[in-house]
């Protein structure tokens, strides 16, 4: 997800919850809070994916794939994705 996707997610969340916004509330602060929460959520997702990949990387035994170079290369490629 890049910045444009994050902006789209912010405006979708704002659109969905607009009906619950009080008329006398600060619209700018409300939208800023939604954007901040979306950014923090995305950062948590990135960390979880990164931590999951590092634990996956450490659990794979590349020594057993030495006999088959294409299998090892395939595994390394999958880990980089």
C-alpha positions as CSV (number, residue, x, y, z in Angstrom):
1,X,0.0,0.0,0.0
2,X,1.4,3.3,-1.0
3,X,0.4,6.9,0.0
4,X,-2.4,7.1,-2.6
5,X,-4.0,3.9,-1.3
6,X,-3.7,5.3,2.3
7,X,-5.4,8.6,1.3
8,X,-8.2,6.6,-0.4
9,X,-8.7,4.5,2.7
10,X,-8.9,7.7,4.8
11,X,-11.6,9.2,2.6
12,X,-13.5,6.0,2.5
13,X,-13.5,5.8,6.3
14,X,-14.5,9.4,6.5
15,X,-17.3,9.0,4.0
16,X,-18.7,5.9,5.9
17,X,-18.7,7.7,9.2
18,X,-19.7,11.1,8.1
19,X,-23.3,10.6,9.2
20,X,-22.2,10.1,12.8
21,X,-20.3,13.4,12.8
22,X,-21.9,16.1,15.0
23,X,-22.6,19.4,13.3
24,X,-20.8,21.5,15.8
25,X,-17.6,19.4,15.8
26,X,-14.2,20.3,14.3
27,X,-14.2,18.6,10.9
28,X,-10.5,19.2,10.3
29,X,-9.6,17.5,13.6
30,X,-12.0,14.6,12.9
31,X,-10.4,14.0,9.4
32,X,-6.9,14.3,10.9
33,X,-7.7,11.7,13.5
34,X,-9.0,9.3,10.9
35,X,-5.8,9.8,8.8
36,X,-3.6,9.3,11.9
37,X,-5.4,6.1,12.8
38,X,-5.2,4.8,9.3
39,X,-1.4,5.5,9.2
40,X,-0.8,3.8,12.6
41,X,-2.9,0.8,11.4
42,X,-0.8,0.5,8.3
43,X,2.4,0.8,10.2
44,X,1.3,-2.1,12.5
45,X,0.4,-4.2,9.5
46,X,3.8,-3.6,8.0
47,X,5.6,-4.5,11.2
48,X,3.5,-7.6,11.6
49,X,4.3,-8.7,8.0
50,X,8.0,-7.9,8.5
51,X,8.1,-9.8,11.8
52,X,6.2,-12.7,10.3
53,X,8.7,-12.9,7.4
54,X,11.7,-12.7,9.7
55,X,10.4,-15.6,11.7
56,X,9.6,-17.5,8.5
57,X,13.1,-16.8,7.2
58,X,14.7,-18.2,10.4
59,X,12.5,-21.3,10.4
60,X,13.5,-22.4,6.9
61,X,16.5,-24.7,6.7
62,X,18.3,-23.7,3.5
63,X,20.9,-26.4,4.1
64,X,18.4,-29.0,3.0
65,X,17.8,-27.3,-0.3
66,X,21.5,-27.3,-1.3
67,X,21.0,-30.3,-3.5
68,X,18.4,-28.6,-5.5
69,X,19.5,-25.0,-6.5
70,X,16.2,-24.1,-8.1
71,X,14.3,-25.0,-5.0
72,X,16.6,-22.8,-2.9
73,X,16.4,-19.9,-5.3
74,X,12.6,-20.2,-5.4
75,X,12.4,-20.1,-1.6
76,X,14.7,-17.1,-1.4
77,X,12.6,-15.3,-4.0
78,X,9.4,-16.0,-2.1
79,X,11.0,-14.6,1.1
80,X,11.9,-11.4,-0.6
81,X,8.3,-10.8,-1.7
